[in-house]
Amino acid sequence: MLSFALGAKTGAAGQQMTQVVDLTNKGSAACAMKGFPGVDLVGVANGQLNYSWSLARSSSRYVQVTLQPGGTAHFNLTYLPYASGDGIKFTVVKLVLTPPNTFTQAQVTWSQIVLLQDGATHPGTFIGPVAAGA
């Protein structure tokens, strides 16, 4: 069983930001992950409540990560904050997370206002692969 928590947030105001999401093994046995988690941003956009945006994956390479009981891994969620006049405002209220190679989802509260680019070929908001450590 995995638990999810928000880690550090980095970046300068008005520029692309990075939110770390930590995954901790709460089970009694080791578990292995390889690849990218599924991440949906859910919030208000285009006048719709519960608007959902499934994020694209970065082009980063990934390796298998093995978590011992109590061990932590992470992934980066890189995003473009919304600025007035930039385009469509997306008020995010939560992340819906699916670990690699599973169908079990978890939700984490995340209050951010991002630039909605769900139709872009190369959006400025995307996720990286699971990596070892917090």
DSSP file (Angstrom, degrees, kcal/mol; ACC not computed):
  #  RESIDUE AA STRUCTURE BP1 BP2  ACC     N-H-->O    O-->H-N    N-H-->O    O-->H-N    TCO  KAPPA ALPHA  PHI   PSI    X-CA   Y-CA   Z-CA
    1    1 A M              0   0    0      0, 0.0    25,-3.3     0, 0.0    26,-0.7   0.000 360.0 360.0 360.0 133.8    0.0    0.0    0.0
    2    2 A L  E     -A   25   0A   0     23,-0.2     2,-0.3    24,-0.2    23,-0.2  -0.824 360.0-157.9-107.3 145.5    1.3    3.4   -1.0
    3    3 A S  E     -A   24   0A   0     21,-2.2    21,-2.5    -2,-0.3     2,-0.4  -0.899  12.2-146.7-114.5 154.5    0.6    6.8    0.7
    4    4 A F  E     +A   23   0A   0     -2,-0.3     2,-0.3    19,-0.2    19,-0.2  -0.935  19.7 169.2-122.9 142.2    1.1   10.1   -1.2
    5    5 A A  E     -A   22   0A   0     17,-1.9    17,-3.2    -2,-0.4     2,-0.3  -0.992  37.1-107.6-149.2 148.3    2.2   13.4    0.2
    6    6 A L  E     -A   21   0A   0     -2,-0.3    15,-0.2    15,-0.2     3,-0.1  -0.614  38.9-174.1 -76.4 133.6    3.2   16.8   -1.3
    7    7 A G  E     -     0   0A   0     13,-3.5    -1,-0.1    -2,-0.3    14,-0.0   0.057  43.1 -23.0-102.2-145.1    6.9   17.5   -1.0
    8    8 A A  E     -     0   0A   0     11,-0.1    12,-2.8    -2,-0.1     2,-0.4  -0.271  51.4-148.9 -68.5 150.3    8.9   20.6   -1.9
    9    9 A K  E     -A   19   0A   0     10,-0.2     2,-0.3    -3,-0.1    10,-0.2  -0.990  21.7-179.8-119.7 130.1    7.7   23.1   -4.4
   10   10 A T  E     +A   18   0A   0      8,-2.6     8,-2.7    -2,-0.4     2,-0.2  -0.883  24.8  79.0-130.3 160.6   10.4   25.0   -6.4
   11   11 A G        -     0   0    0     -2,-0.3     2,-0.3     6,-0.2     6,-0.2  -0.479  68.3 -79.9 127.2 163.9   10.5   27.6   -9.1
   12   12 A A    >   -     0   0    0      4,-0.4     3,-2.0    -2,-0.2    -2,-0.0  -0.726  54.3 -89.7 -98.7 147.7   10.3   31.4   -9.4
   13   13 A A  T 3  S+     0   0    0     -2,-0.3     3,-0.1     1,-0.3    -1,-0.1  -0.252 113.7  19.9 -54.7 136.2    7.0   33.3   -9.5
   14   14 A G  T 3  S+     0   0    0      1,-0.3    -1,-0.3    68,-0.1     2,-0.2   0.465 113.2  87.3  82.6   1.5    5.6   33.7  -13.0
   15   15 A Q  S <  S-     0   0    0     -3,-2.0    -1,-0.3     1,-0.1    64,-0.1  -0.737  94.0 -63.7-124.3 174.2    7.7   30.8  -14.3
   16   16 A Q        -     0   0    0     -2,-0.2    -4,-0.4    64,-0.1     2,-0.3  -0.340  57.0-158.4 -58.1 136.2    7.4   27.1  -14.6
   17   17 A M  E     - B   0  79A   0     62,-3.2    62,-2.7    -6,-0.2     2,-0.4  -0.750   9.2-141.5-116.8 162.0    7.2   25.5  -11.2
   18   18 A T  E     -AB  10  78A   0     -8,-2.7    -8,-2.6    -2,-0.3     2,-0.5  -0.993   8.7-167.2-128.6 126.9    7.8   22.0   -9.9
   19   19 A Q  E     -AB   9  77A   0     58,-2.9    58,-2.7    -2,-0.4     2,-0.3  -0.962  16.1-144.4-109.8 120.9    5.8   20.2   -7.2
   20   20 A V  E     - B   0  76A   0    -12,-2.8   -13,-3.5    -2,-0.5     2,-0.5  -0.681   9.9-160.6 -83.0 136.7    7.4   17.0   -5.8
   21   21 A V  E     -AB   6  75A   0     54,-2.6    54,-1.8    -2,-0.3     2,-0.3  -0.983   9.6-149.7-119.1 120.2    4.9   14.2   -4.9
   22   22 A D  E     -AB   5  74A   0    -17,-3.2   -17,-1.9    -2,-0.5     2,-0.5  -0.686   5.8-160.3 -92.1 141.6    6.3   11.6   -2.4
   23   23 A L  E     -AB   4  73A   0     50,-2.8    50,-2.7    -2,-0.3     2,-0.4  -0.989  10.4-168.1-120.0 122.6    5.2    8.0   -2.5
   24   24 A T  E     -AB   3  72A   0    -21,-2.5   -21,-2.2    -2,-0.5     2,-0.8  -0.941  23.1-126.5-118.1 132.9    5.8    6.0    0.7
   25   25 A N  E     +A    2   0A   0     46,-2.6    45,-2.9    -2,-0.4   -23,-0.2  -0.664  29.4 174.0 -77.0 110.1    5.5    2.2    1.0
   26   26 A K        +     0   0    0    -25,-3.3   -24,-0.2    -2,-0.8    -1,-0.2   0.364  49.3  97.7 -96.6   2.2    3.1    1.6    4.0
   27   27 A G  S    S-     0   0    0    -26,-0.7    43,-0.2     2,-0.2     4,-0.1  -0.177  82.0-117.7 -84.3-179.7    3.0   -2.1    3.4
   28   28 A S  S    S+     0   0    0     41,-0.1     2,-0.3     2,-0.1    -1,-0.1   0.434  93.0  56.6 -99.1  -1.8    4.9   -4.9    5.2
   29   29 A A  S    S-     0   0    0     39,-0.1    -2,-0.2     1,-0.0    38,-0.0  -0.895  92.0 -95.3-127.0 158.0    6.7   -6.1    2.0
   30   30 A A        -     0   0    0     -2,-0.3     2,-0.3    39,-0.1    38,-0.2  -0.333  38.5-161.5 -65.6 151.6    8.9   -4.4   -0.6
   31   31 A C  E     -F   67   0B   0     36,-2.3    36,-3.6    -4,-0.1     2,-0.4  -0.981   5.2-145.6-135.5 151.2    7.3   -3.1   -3.8
   32   32 A A  E     -F   66   0B   0     -2,-0.3     2,-0.3    34,-0.3    34,-0.2  -0.918  13.0-175.1-119.3 142.9    8.7   -2.2   -7.1
   33   33 A M  E     -F   65   0B   0     32,-2.8    32,-3.5    -2,-0.4     2,-0.3  -0.980   3.3-178.0-134.1 146.6    7.7    0.6   -9.5
   34   34 A K  E     +F   64   0B   0     -2,-0.3     2,-0.4    30,-0.2    30,-0.2  -0.934  50.6   3.4-147.3 120.7    8.9    1.4  -13.0
   35   35 A G  S    S-     0   0    0     28,-0.5    95,-2.8    -2,-0.3    28,-0.1  -0.839  93.3 -24.4 117.0-148.5    7.7    4.3  -15.2
   36   36 A F        -     0   0    0     -2,-0.4    65,-0.3    93,-0.2     2,-0.1  -0.833  49.2-129.0-112.3 142.2    5.3    7.1  -14.8
   37   37 A P        -     0   0    0      0, 0.0     2,-0.5     0, 0.0    90,-0.1  -0.494  29.7-112.3 -77.1 159.3    2.3    7.6  -12.5
   38   38 A G  E     -G   98   0C   0     60,-3.2    60,-2.5    -2,-0.1     2,-0.4  -0.812  38.3-172.4 -86.9 134.6   -1.0    8.7  -14.0
   39   39 A V  E     -G   97   0C   0     -2,-0.5    16,-2.9    16,-0.3     2,-0.5  -0.982  11.1-175.9-135.1 123.9   -1.9   12.1  -12.8
   40   40 A D  E     -GH  96  54C   0     56,-2.2    56,-2.6    -2,-0.4     2,-0.4  -0.972  17.2-145.4-114.0 130.4   -5.2   14.0  -13.4
   41   41 A L  E     -GH  95  53C   0     12,-2.7    12,-2.4    -2,-0.5     2,-0.4  -0.809  20.3-166.9 -88.2 135.1   -5.6   17.6  -12.2
   42   42 A V  E     +GH  94  52C   0     52,-2.4    51,-3.0    -2,-0.4    52,-1.8  -0.986  33.2  88.1-127.8 133.9   -9.2   18.2  -11.1
   43   43 A G  E    S-GH  92  51C   0      8,-2.2     8,-2.9    -2,-0.4     2,-0.5  -0.854  73.9 -33.7 179.2-142.8  -10.8   21.5  -10.5
   44   44 A V  E     +G   91   0C   0     47,-2.4    47,-2.5    -2,-0.3     2,-0.3  -0.945  59.8 141.2-116.7 124.2  -12.7   24.4  -12.1
   45   45 A A  E >   + H   0  48C   0      3,-1.6     3,-2.5    -2,-0.5    45,-0.1  -0.979  63.5  14.6-155.8 151.9  -12.1   25.4  -15.8
   46   46 A N  T 3  S-     0   0    0     43,-0.5     3,-0.1    -2,-0.3    44,-0.1   0.809 129.6 -61.2  52.0  33.1  -14.2   26.5  -18.7
   47   47 A G  T 3  S+     0   0    0      1,-0.2     2,-0.4     4,-0.0    -1,-0.3   0.617 110.5 122.8  73.1  12.5  -17.1   27.1  -16.3
   48   48 A Q  E X   -H   45   0C   0     -3,-2.5    -3,-1.6     0, 0.0     3,-0.7  -0.911  55.5-141.0-112.9 132.2  -17.2   23.5  -15.3
   49   49 A L  E 3  S+     0   0C   0     -2,-0.4    -5,-0.2     1,-0.2    -6,-0.0  -0.545  89.7  22.4 -77.4 154.7  -16.8   22.0  -11.8
   50   50 A N  E 3  S+     0   0C   0      1,-0.2    -1,-0.2    -2,-0.2     2,-0.2   0.808  81.5 173.5  55.2  33.7  -14.8   18.8  -11.5
   51   51 A Y  E <   -H   43   0C   0     -8,-2.9    -8,-2.2    -3,-0.7     2,-0.4  -0.534  16.9-152.6 -66.8 136.6  -13.0   19.5  -14.8
   52   52 A S  E     -H   42   0C   0    -10,-0.2     2,-0.5    -2,-0.2   -10,-0.2  -0.951  17.3-173.3-123.1 135.5  -10.3   16.9  -15.3
   53   53 A W  E     -H   41   0C   0    -12,-2.4   -12,-2.7    -2,-0.4     2,-0.6  -0.969  15.5-148.6-128.5 113.7   -7.0   17.1  -17.2
   54   54 A S  E     -H   40   0C   0     -2,-0.5   -14,-0.2   -14,-0.2     2,-0.1  -0.725  28.6-128.3 -81.0 120.5   -4.8   14.0  -17.6
   55   55 A L        -     0   0    0    -16,-2.9   -16,-0.3    -2,-0.6    71,-0.2  -0.392  12.2-121.1 -78.8 146.8   -1.2   15.1  -17.7
   56   56 A A  E     -c  126   0A   0     69,-0.6    71,-2.3    -2,-0.1     2,-0.3  -0.363  28.7-114.2 -75.0 160.3    1.3   14.2  -20.3
   57   57 A R  E     -c  127   0A   0     69,-0.2    71,-0.2     1,-0.1    -1,-0.1  -0.717  24.7-118.7 -96.3 147.8    4.5   12.5  -19.5
   58   58 A S        -     0   0    0     69,-2.8    -1,-0.1    -2,-0.3    69,-0.0  -0.201  25.7-113.3 -71.6 174.5    8.0   14.0  -19.8
   59   59 A S  S    S+     0   0    0      2,-0.0    -1,-0.1    69,-0.0    69,-0.1   0.283  72.8 131.6 -92.9  10.5   10.5   12.4  -22.2
   60   60 A S        -     0   0    0      1,-0.1     2,-0.1    69,-0.0    -2,-0.0  -0.279  59.6-117.6 -63.6 146.4   12.7   11.5  -19.2
   61   61 A R        -     0   0    0     68,-0.1     2,-0.3    67,-0.0    -1,-0.1  -0.452  31.4-153.4 -77.7 157.8   14.1    8.0  -19.0
   62   62 A Y        -     0   0    0     -2,-0.1     2,-0.3    66,-0.1    69,-0.1  -0.926  10.7-161.8-135.0 160.3   13.1    5.8  -16.0
   63   63 A V        -     0   0    0     67,-0.5   -28,-0.5    -2,-0.3     2,-0.3  -0.874  39.0 -84.8-131.7 164.8   14.4    2.9  -14.0
   64   64 A Q  E     -F   34   0B   0     -2,-0.3     2,-0.5   -30,-0.2   -30,-0.2  -0.544  40.5-158.3 -72.6 136.6   12.8    0.5  -11.7
   65   65 A V  E     -F   33   0B   0    -32,-3.5   -32,-2.8    -2,-0.3     2,-0.5  -0.976   0.9-158.5-117.7 126.4   12.5    1.7   -8.1
   66   66 A T  E     -F   32   0B   0     -2,-0.5     2,-0.6   -34,-0.2   -34,-0.3  -0.923   6.0-159.8-107.7 125.8   12.2   -0.7   -5.2
   67   67 A L  E     -F   31   0B   0    -36,-3.6   -36,-2.3    -2,-0.5     3,-0.1  -0.912   4.1-152.2-107.6 120.4   10.7    0.5   -2.0
   68   68 A Q    >   -     0   0    0     -2,-0.6     3,-3.0   -38,-0.2   -43,-0.3  -0.421  51.8 -66.6 -74.8 163.0   11.3   -1.3    1.2
   69   69 A P  T 3  S+     0   0    0      0, 0.0   -43,-0.2     0, 0.0    -1,-0.2  -0.318 130.7  14.7 -52.2 128.7    8.6   -1.0    3.9
   70   70 A G  T 3  S+     0   0    0    -45,-2.9   -44,-0.1     1,-0.3     2,-0.1   0.316  99.5 134.6  85.1  -8.0    8.7    2.7    5.0
   71   71 A G    <   -     0   0    0     -3,-3.0   -46,-2.6   -46,-0.1     2,-0.4  -0.364  43.2-144.3 -75.9 155.0   10.7    3.7    2.0
   72   72 A T  E     +B   24   0A   0    -48,-0.2    61,-1.3    -3,-0.1     2,-0.2  -0.959  20.0 172.7-126.4 138.8    9.9    6.7   -0.1
   73   73 A A  E     -BD  23 132A   0    -50,-2.7   -50,-2.8    -2,-0.4     2,-0.3  -0.691  15.1-161.1-122.3-179.8   10.2    7.5   -3.8
   74   74 A H  E     -BD  22 131A   0     57,-2.4    57,-3.0   -52,-0.3     2,-0.3  -0.971  12.9-154.3-154.7 167.7    8.9   10.6   -5.6
   75   75 A F  E     -B   21   0A   0    -54,-1.8   -54,-2.6    -2,-0.3     2,-0.4  -0.970  24.1-120.2-141.9 158.5    7.9   12.1   -9.0
   76   76 A N  E     -B   20   0A   0     53,-0.4    52,-2.3    -2,-0.3     2,-0.6  -0.836  11.7-160.0-102.1 134.4    7.9   15.7  -10.2
   77   77 A L  E     -BE  19 127A   0    -58,-2.7   -58,-2.9    -2,-0.4     2,-0.4  -0.953  15.1-163.5-107.8 108.8    4.8   17.5  -11.4
   78   78 A T  E     +BE  18 126A   0     48,-2.4    48,-2.4    -2,-0.6     2,-0.3  -0.805  17.3 172.3 -95.4 133.0    6.0   20.4  -13.5
   79   79 A Y  E     -B   17   0A   0    -62,-2.7   -62,-3.2    -2,-0.4    46,-0.2  -0.968  35.3-127.6-144.6 156.8    3.4   23.1  -14.1
   80   80 A L        -     0   0    0     -2,-0.3    35,-2.8    35,-0.3   -64,-0.1  -0.916  31.2-135.3-101.8 116.4    2.8   26.6  -15.6
   81   81 A P  B     -I  114   0C   0      0, 0.0    33,-0.3     0, 0.0     2,-0.3  -0.377  26.2-108.7 -66.0 150.3    1.1   28.9  -13.1
   82   82 A Y        -     0   0    0     31,-2.0     2,-0.4     8,-0.1    31,-0.1  -0.612  33.7-171.3 -79.5 138.2   -1.7   31.0  -14.6
   83   83 A A    >   -     0   0    0     -2,-0.3     3,-2.6   -69,-0.1     4,-0.3  -0.989  39.9 -88.1-127.1 141.4   -1.1   34.7  -15.1
   84   84 A S  T 3  S+     0   0    0     -2,-0.4     0, 0.0     1,-0.3     0, 0.0  -0.179 115.4  17.1 -50.2 128.2   -3.9   37.1  -16.0
   85   85 A G  T 3  S+     0   0    0      2,-0.3    -1,-0.3     1,-0.0     3,-0.1   0.383  94.6 108.9  89.9  -3.3   -4.2   37.3  -19.8
   86   86 A D  S <  S-     0   0    0     -3,-2.6     2,-0.3     1,-0.1    -2,-0.1   0.795  88.5 -89.6 -75.7 -29.3   -2.2   34.1  -20.4
   87   87 A G  S    S+     0   0    0     -4,-0.3     2,-0.5    30,-0.0    -2,-0.3  -0.924  83.5   5.4 154.9-133.0   -5.1   31.9  -21.6
   88   88 A I        -     0   0    0     28,-0.5    28,-2.8    -2,-0.3     2,-0.3  -0.777  64.0-136.3 -96.9 128.1   -7.5   29.7  -19.7
   89   89 A K  E     - J   0 115C   0     -2,-0.5     2,-0.5    26,-0.2   -43,-0.5  -0.643  16.3-167.7 -82.1 132.1   -7.4   29.7  -15.9
   90   90 A F  E     - J   0 114C   0     24,-2.2    24,-2.5    -2,-0.3     2,-1.0  -0.958   7.6-157.7-123.9 110.9   -7.6   26.2  -14.2
   91   91 A T  E     -GJ  44 113C   0    -47,-2.5   -47,-2.4    -2,-0.5     2,-0.3  -0.776  17.2-156.4 -90.3 101.9   -8.2   26.3  -10.5
   92   92 A V  E     +GJ  43 112C   0     20,-2.7    20,-1.2    -2,-1.0   -49,-0.3  -0.611  23.8 171.2 -84.5 135.7   -7.0   22.9   -9.4
   93   93 A V  E     +     0   0C   0    -51,-3.0    17,-1.4     1,-0.3     2,-0.3   0.584  63.9   7.6-115.6 -20.1   -8.3   21.5   -6.1
   94   94 A K  E     -GJ  42 109C   0    -52,-1.8   -52,-2.4    15,-0.3     2,-0.4  -0.996  56.7-130.4-158.7 160.3   -6.9   18.0   -6.2
   95   95 A L  E     -GJ  41 108C   0     13,-3.0    13,-2.2    -2,-0.3     2,-0.6  -0.934  15.6-152.8-108.1 135.4   -4.6   15.5   -7.9
   96   96 A V  E     -GJ  40 107C   0    -56,-2.6   -56,-2.2    -2,-0.4     2,-0.4  -0.960  23.4-164.8-107.9 116.7   -5.9   12.0   -8.8
   97   97 A L  E     -GJ  39 106C   0      9,-3.1     9,-2.2    -2,-0.6   -58,-0.2  -0.842  19.6-174.7-112.6 136.7   -2.9    9.7   -8.7
   98   98 A T  E     -G   38   0C   0    -60,-2.5   -60,-3.2    -2,-0.4     7,-0.2  -0.965  25.9-133.6-126.4 112.8   -2.4    6.2  -10.2
   99   99 A P    >   -     0   0    0      0, 0.0     3,-1.3     0, 0.0   -63,-0.1  -0.196  43.5 -76.5 -60.0 157.9    0.9    4.6   -9.4
  100  100 A P  T 3  S+     0   0    0      0, 0.0     3,-0.1     0, 0.0   -65,-0.1  -0.247 114.1   8.5 -56.0 141.3    2.7    2.9  -12.3
  101  101 A N  T 3  S+     0   0    0    -65,-0.3     2,-0.3     1,-0.2   -66,-0.0   0.730 111.7  93.9  61.7  28.0    1.3   -0.5  -13.4
  102  102 A T    <   -     0   0    0     -3,-1.3    -1,-0.2     2,-0.1    -4,-0.0  -0.882  62.4-149.2-136.9 171.4   -1.8   -0.3  -11.2
  103  103 A F        +     0   0    0     -2,-0.3     2,-0.4    -3,-0.1    -1,-0.1   0.323  64.3 112.9-119.5   0.9   -5.4    0.8  -11.4
  104  104 A T        -     0   0    0     -5,-0.1     2,-0.3     1,-0.0    -2,-0.1  -0.626  52.9-157.8 -78.5 128.3   -5.7    1.9   -7.8
  105  105 A Q        -     0   0    0     -2,-0.4     2,-0.3    -7,-0.2    -7,-0.2  -0.773  12.0-171.0-109.7 153.4   -6.2    5.6   -7.5
  106  106 A A  E     - J   0  97C   0     -9,-2.2    -9,-3.1    -2,-0.3     2,-0.4  -0.934  14.5-137.3-133.3 158.1   -5.6    8.0   -4.6
  107  107 A Q  E     - J   0  96C   0     -2,-0.3     2,-0.4   -11,-0.2   -11,-0.2  -0.951  14.3-173.7-121.3 140.6   -6.4   11.7   -4.2
  108  108 A V  E     - J   0  95C   0    -13,-2.2   -13,-3.0    -2,-0.4     2,-0.3  -0.999  29.6-118.5-130.3 132.1   -4.3   14.5   -2.8
  109  109 A T  E     + J   0  94C   0     -2,-0.4     2,-0.3   -15,-0.2   -15,-0.3  -0.524  38.3 171.1 -67.9 131.5   -5.6   18.0   -2.1
  110  110 A W  E     -     0   0C   0    -17,-1.4     2,-0.9    -2,-0.3    -2,-0.0  -0.887  17.1-162.9-146.5 110.3   -3.6   20.5   -4.2
  111  111 A S  E     +     0   0C   0     -2,-0.3     2,-0.3   -18,-0.1   -18,-0.2  -0.820  36.3 131.2-102.0  99.3   -4.7   24.1   -4.4
  112  112 A Q  E     - J   0  92C   0    -20,-1.2   -20,-2.7    -2,-0.9     2,-0.6  -0.971  50.3-135.5-142.3 155.7   -3.0   25.8   -7.4
  113  113 A I  E     + J   0  91C   0     -2,-0.3   -31,-2.0   -22,-0.2     2,-0.3  -0.965  36.3 176.1-114.1 115.0   -4.1   28.0  -10.3
  114  114 A V  E     -IJ  81  90C   0    -24,-2.5   -24,-2.2    -2,-0.6     2,-0.6  -0.742  38.2 -99.8-117.9 162.6   -2.4   26.7  -13.5
  115  115 A L  E     - J   0  89C   0    -35,-2.8     2,-0.5    -2,-0.3   -35,-0.3  -0.730  41.6-128.2 -79.9 119.9   -2.6   27.6  -17.2
  116  116 A L        +     0   0    0    -28,-2.8   -28,-0.5    -2,-0.6     3,-0.1  -0.596  43.3 156.4 -75.7 121.0   -4.9   25.1  -18.9
  117  117 A Q    >   +     0   0    0     -2,-0.5     3,-1.7   -30,-0.1    -1,-0.1  -0.204  17.1 138.4-134.6  40.7   -3.1   23.5  -21.9
  118  118 A D  T 3  S+     0   0    0      1,-0.3   -64,-0.1     5,-0.0    -1,-0.1   0.600  76.6  47.1 -70.2  -9.0   -5.0   20.3  -22.2
  119  119 A G  T 3  S+     0   0    0     -3,-0.1    -1,-0.3     3,-0.0     2,-0.1   0.395  87.9 114.0-106.3   1.0   -5.1   20.6  -26.0
  120  120 A A    <   -     0   0    0     -3,-1.7    -3,-0.1     1,-0.1     0, 0.0  -0.436  63.1-141.8 -77.3 146.0   -1.5   21.5  -26.5
  121  121 A T  S    S+     0   0    0      1,-0.3    -1,-0.1    -2,-0.1    -4,-0.0   0.885 102.6  19.5 -69.8 -40.3    1.0   19.2  -28.3
  122  122 A H  S    S-     0   0    0    -66,-0.0    -1,-0.3     4,-0.0     4,-0.1  -0.684  88.4-166.6-129.9  76.8    3.8   20.0  -25.8
  123  123 A P        -     0   0    0      0, 0.0    -7,-0.0     0, 0.0    -5,-0.0  -0.255  26.5-130.9 -66.8 153.3    2.1   21.5  -22.7
  124  124 A G  S    S+     0   0    0     -9,-0.1     2,-0.5   -44,-0.1    -9,-0.0   0.445  94.1  72.6 -80.8  -0.9    4.2   23.2  -20.0
  125  125 A T        +     0   0    0    -46,-0.2   -69,-0.6    -8,-0.1     2,-0.3  -0.975  66.0 128.5-117.2 122.6    2.5   21.1  -17.4
  126  126 A F  E     -cE  56  78A   0    -48,-2.4   -48,-2.4    -2,-0.5     2,-0.3  -0.944  47.0-108.4-161.2 173.6    3.6   17.5  -17.3
  127  127 A I  E     -cE  57  77A   0    -71,-2.3   -69,-2.8    -2,-0.3   -50,-0.2  -0.854  18.9-143.6-117.9 153.8    4.8   14.7  -15.0
  128  128 A G        -     0   0    0    -52,-2.3     3,-0.1    -2,-0.3   -66,-0.1  -0.570  35.0 -85.2-103.4 172.6    8.2   13.0  -14.6
  129  129 A P        -     0   0    0      0, 0.0   -53,-0.4     0, 0.0   -93,-0.2  -0.268  51.2 -87.0 -74.8 163.2    8.9    9.3  -13.8
  130  130 A V        -     0   0    0    -95,-2.8   -67,-0.5   -55,-0.1   -95,-0.3  -0.524  52.5-174.2 -67.8 136.0    9.0    7.8  -10.4
  131  131 A A  E     -D   74   0A   0    -57,-3.0   -57,-2.4    -2,-0.2   -66,-0.1  -0.927  27.9 -92.6-133.2 156.7   12.5    8.1   -8.9
  132  132 A A  E    S+D   73   0A   0     -2,-0.3   -59,-0.2   -59,-0.2   -65,-0.1  -0.309  83.6  22.4 -68.7 150.9   14.2    6.9   -5.7
  133  133 A G              0   0    0    -61,-1.3    -2,-0.2     1,-0.2   -62,-0.0   0.054 360.0 360.0  83.6 168.6   14.2    9.0   -2.6
  134  134 A A              0   0    0   -112,-0.1    -1,-0.2   -60,-0.0   -61,-0.1   0.426 360.0 360.0 -89.3 360.0   12.1   11.8   -1.3
